[in-house]
Amino acid sequence: MKVLVAVKRVIDYNVKVRVKPDNTGVDLANVKMAMNPFCEIAVEEAVRLKEKGIATEIVVVSIGPKACQEQIRTALALGADRGIHIEADEEVQSLDAAKLLKAVVEKEEPKLVILGKQSIDSDNNQTGQMLAALTGMGQGTFASEVVVDGEKVNVTREVDGGLMTVSLNLPAVVTTDLRLNEPRYASLPNIMKAKKKPLDVMSPADLGVEIAARLTTLKVEAPAARSAGIKVADVAELVDKLKNEAKVI
């Protein structure tokens, strides 16, 4: 079974994000970049399926500038077999990403497509659902457990009332949640091996997709700084302040 995994290059989650002085976007100059955490979980799940003998090949695809190859190589070091880089220097929004992934799916014909449920930069939580709609595949979102059973995949997902399990016919699209697994670290030997694994580079035009932004960012602002807290002498004073100053009780 071939598994296709989509990964995205984002600002490392340990980095404090800075807004540009003109408020046109986030400052990316000299900022450490990394693989989106939810995408790391998607890669780990695919590797685990391969270790169980369920998956036979893992193909990793990323969309973005040339620097995205760094994240593809990371995925290859974690256990993926080959990579595909769709090189695009302009902003690629959710629908265009889904269209590009659809073209890759039609070319590669994977049985299972795994994506992170969202990226930590745009936070849209859209691409997986859009890809499923465009390809006509069943979708299991926010997966906390994935079990492949013959020609079906059972996805346990978190909902407000607890857990819900959906059974999907393969091929299918699955998006990963935080509790699905704990991603591993790439070993140095595997990092060296990853440099020799195949990585194909193509453009959106090669896939017959034209990128066109449908949303425009008008302004980006940093969140307001939190005011300092205060200490109270006893419960009575706390209740008084909550009632008369904060007016929450």
C-alpha positions in Angstrom: 0.0 0.0 0.0 1.4 3.4 -1.0 0.9 6.2 1.5 1.2 9.9 0.6 2.0 12.4 3.3 1.9 16.2 2.9 4.2 18.3 5.0 4.5 22.1 5.4 7.4 24.4 6.3 6.5 26.8 9.1 8.2 28.9 11.8 9.5 26.6 14.6 6.9 26.4 17.3 9.6 27.4 19.9 10.2 30.7 18.2 8.5 33.9 19.4 6.8 35.3 16.3 7.4 38.9 15.4 5.2 41.1 13.3 6.7 43.3 10.6 6.9 47.0 11.5 4.4 47.9 8.7 1.9 45.2 9.9 1.8 43.5 6.5 2.7 40.1 7.9 5.0 38.0 10.1 8.7 38.7 10.0 10.5 35.6 8.6 14.0 37.1 8.4 16.6 35.0 10.2 13.8 32.9 11.8 14.3 29.2 12.5 11.9 27.2 10.3 10.8 23.6 10.9 8.2 21.0 9.8 4.7 21.7 11.0 4.1 19.7 14.2 0.9 18.1 12.9 2.8 17.1 9.7 5.4 15.4 11.9 2.7 13.3 13.4 1.4 12.4 9.9 4.9 11.3 8.9 5.3 9.2 12.1 2.0 7.5 11.5 2.9 6.6 8.0 6.3 5.2 9.2 4.5 3.1 11.8 2.2 1.7 9.1 5.3 0.7 7.1 7.0 -0.9 10.2 3.8 -3.0 10.7 4.1 -4.2 7.1 0.9 -2.4 6.0 2.5 0.4 4.0 5.0 -0.5 1.3 6.1 3.0 0.2 5.8 6.4 1.8 5.9 9.4 -0.5 6.3 12.9 1.0 5.1 16.0 -0.8 5.6 19.7 0.1 4.5 22.9 -1.5 6.5 26.1 -1.3 9.9 27.7 -2.0 13.1 25.7 -2.5 13.8 25.8 1.2 11.0 23.3 1.7 13.3 20.6 0.6 14.9 20.8 4.1 11.6 19.6 5.6 11.2 16.9 2.9 14.7 15.6 3.7 13.7 15.5 7.4 10.7 13.4 6.5 13.0 11.1 4.5 15.3 10.8 7.4 12.4 9.8 9.6 11.6 6.9 7.3 9.8 8.1 4.1 11.1 6.6 0.8 11.0 9.5 -1.6 9.9 13.1 -1.8 8.1 15.4 -4.2 8.6 19.2 -4.1 6.1 21.5 -5.8 8.2 24.7 -6.0 6.1 27.8 -5.6 7.6 31.1 -4.3 4.2 32.8 -4.1 1.7 32.3 -1.2 -0.2 29.0 -1.6 -3.6 29.1 0.1 -5.6 26.2 1.2 -7.7 25.6 -2.0 -4.6 25.8 -4.3 -2.7 23.4 -2.0 -5.6 21.0 -2.2 -5.7 21.2 -6.0 -2.0 20.6 -6.2 -2.2 17.6 -3.9 -5.1 16.3 -5.9 -2.9 16.3 -9.0 -0.2 14.4 -7.1 -2.8 11.9 -5.8 -4.0 11.3 -9.4 -0.3 10.8 -10.5 0.8 8.6 -7.5 -2.5 6.8 -6.8 -1.9 6.2 -3.1 -4.2 4.1 -1.0 -4.0 6.5 2.0 -3.3 10.2 2.2 -2.2 11.6 5.6 -2.0 15.3 6.4 -1.7 17.3 9.6 -5.2 18.6 10.6 -3.8 22.2 10.3 -0.6 24.2 10.1 0.4 26.4 13.0 1.0 29.5 10.8 -2.3 30.0 8.9 -4.3 27.7 11.3 -7.0 27.2 8.7 -7.8 23.5 9.1 -9.0 23.3 5.5 -6.7 21.5 3.1 -7.4 17.9 4.1 -11.2 18.4 3.8 -10.8 20.2 0.5 -8.6 17.4 -0.9 -11.1 14.8 0.1 -13.9 16.8 -1.6 -11.9 17.3 -4.8 -10.8 13.6 -5.0 -14.1 12.1 -3.9 -12.3 10.1 -1.1 -13.7 9.5 2.3 -12.2 11.6 5.1 -11.4 10.9 8.7 -10.3 14.2 10.4 -8.7 14.9 13.8 -7.5 11.3 14.1 -6.4 10.0 17.5 -6.1 6.4 16.2 -5.7 4.9 12.7 -6.3 1.2 12.1 -6.0 -0.2 8.6 -8.1 -3.3 8.1 -7.9 -4.8 4.6 -9.6 -2.4 2.2 -10.9 -0.2 5.0 -9.3 2.2 7.5 -10.9 2.9 10.9 -10.3 6.4 12.2 -11.0 7.2 15.9 -11.6 11.0 16.1 -12.1 13.3 19.1 -15.5 15.0 19.3 -17.2 17.1 21.9 -18.9 14.1 23.6 -15.8 11.9 23.6 -14.6 9.6 20.8 -16.2 8.7 17.5 -14.9 6.0 15.1 -15.5 6.2 11.4 -14.9 3.4 8.9 -13.6 4.5 5.5 -13.1 2.6 2.2 -9.6 3.0 0.8 -8.4 5.2 -0.8 -9.0 7.7 1.9 -7.8 11.0 3.4 -6.9 11.2 7.1 -5.9 14.3 9.1 -3.9 13.9 12.3 -4.5 15.2 15.8 -2.0 15.7 18.6 -2.8 12.5 20.5 -2.3 10.2 17.5 1.4 9.5 18.3 4.7 10.9 19.5 7.0 11.6 16.6 10.5 10.2 16.7 13.8 11.9 16.2 15.9 11.3 13.1 19.1 9.5 13.8 22.4 10.8 12.2 22.8 7.7 10.0 19.3 8.2 8.7 19.9 11.9 8.1 22.9 10.9 5.9 20.9 8.3 4.1 18.1 10.8 3.4 20.5 12.8 1.3 20.6 10.0 -1.3 16.9 9.3 -1.4 15.1 10.5 -4.6 13.4 14.0 -4.5 11.5 15.1 -7.6 11.0 18.8 -8.2 8.1 20.2 -10.2 6.1 23.3 -10.7 2.3 24.0 -10.3 2.2 24.4 -14.1 3.6 20.8 -14.5 0.5 19.7 -12.6 -1.9 21.9 -14.6 -2.7 24.1 -11.6 -2.7 27.9 -11.6 -2.2 29.5 -8.2 -4.4 32.4 -7.6 -4.8 34.1 -4.1 -8.5 34.4 -3.1 -7.9 36.0 0.3 -5.9 39.2 1.0 -4.3 39.9 4.3 -5.1 43.5 5.3 -3.3 43.8 8.5 -1.4 41.7 11.1 -1.1 42.7 14.7 0.6 41.1 17.7 -1.8 40.2 20.5 -2.2 42.7 23.3 0.2 42.3 26.2 -1.4 40.8 29.3 -1.7 43.0 32.3 0.1 42.0 35.5 -1.8 40.1 38.1 -2.4 41.0 41.7 -2.3 39.2 45.0 -5.2 39.2 47.4 -5.1 38.7 51.2 -7.9 36.2 51.5 -10.9 34.6 49.7 -13.2 37.4 50.8 -11.1 40.0 49.0 -10.9 37.8 45.9 -14.7 37.4 45.8 -15.1 41.2 46.3 -12.8 42.0 43.4 -14.4 39.4 41.1 -17.8 40.8 41.9 -17.1 44.6 41.9 -14.1 45.1 39.7 -14.0 42.2 37.2 -17.8 41.8 37.4 -17.7 38.1 36.5 -19.8 36.9 39.4 
